[in-house]
Amino acid sequence: MGLDREQARIRVLVGKPGLDGHDRGAKVIARALRDGGMEVIYSGLHQTPEQIVQAAIQEDVDVIGLSILSGSHMTVFPRVRELLGEQNAEDIIVMGGGTLPEEDIKALIEEGCAEALFTPGTPTTDIIQWIKDRVEQKQG
């Protein structure tokens, strides 16, 4: 007899879209989330939004976390949100981080492309707590 969904660990897909080959930050976040009690699926480098969304659906994740340093965030986040909508998977929480200008963070959140965006230097404990609070809010 398995755990029901409320007792199950939070499942997070950490995605690294695009041509950006720097994944140290994504790996640090993935490890921190795992240490924080979450089940983490790391997509690896150079993933397309389509590959990330497909993996998220196949893995039945609660959260997609995108790590973007390449400057493609203004196209990747909207595309991921669009693909989730096409797959009737709008319930998956989309968040992310990277070197993102403040005005872009504001625009992506206001447009509903991401629920939270974290920049370098954000304590991993803050990210873990945000995910736990948001998943609990969604389930409650």
Secondary structure as UniProt FT lines:
FT   TURN            5..7
FT   STRAND          11..15
FT   TURN            18..19
FT   HELIX           24..35
FT   TURN            36..37
FT   STRAND          39..42
FT   HELIX           49..58
FT   TURN            59..60
FT   STRAND          63..68
FT   HELIX           73..86
FT   TURN            87..88
FT   TURN            90..91
FT   STRAND          93..98
FT   HELIX           102..110
FT   TURN            111..112
FT   STRAND          116..118
FT   TURN            120..121
FT   HELIX           124..139
//
